[in-house]
Amino acid sequence: MITQAIFIIVSLFTLVTALLVVRHPNLFSSALYLVASFFGVASLYVLLEADFLAVVQVMVYIGAISILIIFAIMLSKGMMGKHTSPHNQQDRWVALAGLLLAIILLYFLVALVQWPTTPVGPVPANAIQLLGQDLVGRFVMPFEIASVLLLAALIGAIAIAREREI
């Protein structure tokens, strides 16, 4: 009962901070809300006893991607100009399209997905070893490509910021 209440509270926290990410007018505050949302997702992983995913969430998303986004925002301050407005006339249409897409996806999720009714068998004893082999064997190249792209984005943001100072 207490675990369920904690789960609901953490879920609401995650949803509210995710909503603040897209609705807050200040870009830097929005990035900080993104960090809070990632922390909420990591907390949900802990509550679901997926400790490995929680650690990966904290290390990769909070520790790397969010910090990179914050650095990019700080280094490219003033790129949009002083007379541009962050608001436009498409807010209602985008909200309507997002709601429509969510309803369609929820329909397909409920109607078409065959959810298992019997419990899945026991987890193999070497599950962590198999996961590690998959990560090192099959997914090492996409991971390295993503890290090089993020590094290039950071270097590009620094180069743009240095050009403005000179």
VEXBA-562793 format. One line per field, with one value per residue (C-alpha): x negated, y, z negated. Coordinates in steps of 0.1 Angstrom, whole numbers, plus 2048, in hexadecimal, padded with zeros to 3 digits. Each point is the difference from the previous one (the first is absolute). Example, Ala and Ser with C-alpha at 12.3 -4.5 7.8 and 13.67 -1.06 7.14 Angstrom:
u (785; 7F2) .
v (7D3; 822) .
w (7B2; 807) .
//
This chain:
u (800; 7E4; 7EC; 81E; 805; 7DB; 803; 81D; 7EF; 7E0; 814; 813; 7DF; 7F1; 81F; 801; 7DB; 803; 81D; 7EC; 7E4; 816; 814; 7E7; 7F6; 7DC; 7E9; 7E8; 81B; 80F; 7DF; 800; 823; 7F3; 7E6; 81C; 815; 7E3; 7FB; 825; 7FB; 7E2; 814; 81B; 7E6; 7F5; 824; 803; 7E0; 7EE; 7E0; 7EA; 818; 802; 7DA; 7FE; 81B; 7ED; 7DE; 80A; 81E; 7FB; 7DA; 7F8; 81D; 810; 7DE; 7F9; 821; 7FA; 7DD; 80E; 81B; 7E6; 7E7; 819; 811; 80E; 800; 825; 7FD; 811; 820; 80B; 81C; 800; 826; 813; 823; 7FD; 804; 824; 7FA; 7E2; 812; 81E; 7E9; 7ED; 821; 80D; 7DF; 801; 824; 7F7; 7E1; 813; 81B; 7E6; 7EE; 820; 811; 7E3; 7E5; 803; 7F7; 7F4; 818; 7E9; 7E0; 7E0; 7E8; 7E3; 7E4; 7E1; 7E3; 7E9; 818; 7E8; 7E4; 816; 80A; 7DC; 7F6; 81C; 7F6; 7DB; 805; 81E; 805; 7DD; 7FE; 821; 7F6; 7DE; 810; 818; 7E4; 7EC; 81E; 806; 7DC; 801; 81F; 7EE; 7E2; 816; 812; 7DE; 7F4; 81F; 7FD; 7DB; 808; 818; 7E7; 7E6) .
v (800; 819; 7F5; 806; 823; 808; 7F4; 817; 81E; 7FA; 7FB; 820; 812; 7F2; 80A; 823; 807; 7F2; 817; 81D; 7F7; 808; 81C; 816; 81F; 801; 7E8; 7FB; 7F9; 7E8; 7ED; 7FE; 7F2; 7E7; 7F5; 7FD; 7EB; 7E9; 7FC; 7F7; 7E5; 7F2; 7FF; 7ED; 7E7; 7FC; 7FA; 7E6; 7EF; 807; 80C; 7FE; 815; 819; 804; 802; 81B; 814; 7FC; 805; 817; 815; 7FE; 804; 80B; 819; 810; 802; 811; 819; 808; 804; 819; 813; 802; 80A; 81B; 81B; 7EC; 807; 825; 819; 805; 7DC; 7F2; 7DC; 7FF; 7FC; 7FA; 7DB; 7F6; 7F5; 7EC; 7EE; 7F8; 7F2; 7EC; 7F2; 7F6; 7F0; 7EC; 7F6; 7F3; 7EC; 7F1; 7F7; 7EF; 7EC; 7F7; 7F3; 7F0; 7F0; 7F7; 7DC; 804; 7E0; 7F2; 7E6; 809; 7FF; 7E5; 805; 817; 7ED; 800; 810; 81C; 81C; 7EF; 7FD; 824; 80A; 7EC; 810; 823; 7FA; 7EB; 80E; 823; 80E; 810; 814; 80B; 80C; 812; 812; 80A; 80E; 814; 80E; 80A; 811; 813; 80C; 80A; 812; 813; 80B; 80B; 815; 810; 808; 810; 818; 80C; 809) .
w (800; 7F7; 81E; 817; 7F1; 805; 824; 806; 7F1; 814; 81F; 7FB; 7F9; 820; 815; 7F1; 806; 824; 806; 7F2; 819; 81E; 7F1; 7ED; 814; 7F2; 813; 7E3; 7E7; 819; 801; 7DA; 800; 819; 7E7; 7E5; 818; 807; 7DB; 7FC; 81B; 7EE; 7E0; 812; 80B; 7DB; 7F6; 81B; 7F3; 821; 7EF; 81E; 815; 7E4; 7FF; 825; 800; 7E6; 811; 824; 800; 7E1; 7FF; 825; 817; 7E8; 7F9; 825; 806; 7E4; 80E; 823; 7F2; 7EC; 81D; 81A; 7EC; 816; 821; 807; 7FE; 7E9; 813; 805; 7EB; 7F4; 805; 820; 80C; 803; 7DB; 803; 820; 7F2; 7E0; 814; 816; 7E2; 7EF; 81F; 804; 7DC; 804; 81F; 7F0; 7E1; 815; 812; 7E0; 7F0; 81F; 812; 7E7; 7F3; 7DB; 7F0; 7E6; 7F2; 7ED; 814; 7F7; 7E8; 80A; 80B; 7E7; 81A; 80A; 7F7; 813; 81F; 7FD; 7FD; 81E; 814; 7F5; 808; 81F; 813; 7F2; 7FB; 822; 7FE; 7DC; 80C; 81E; 7E9; 7E9; 81D; 80C; 7DD; 7FE; 822; 7F5; 7E0; 814; 819; 7E5; 7F1; 823; 805; 7DE; 806; 821; 7F0; 7E6; 81A) .
//
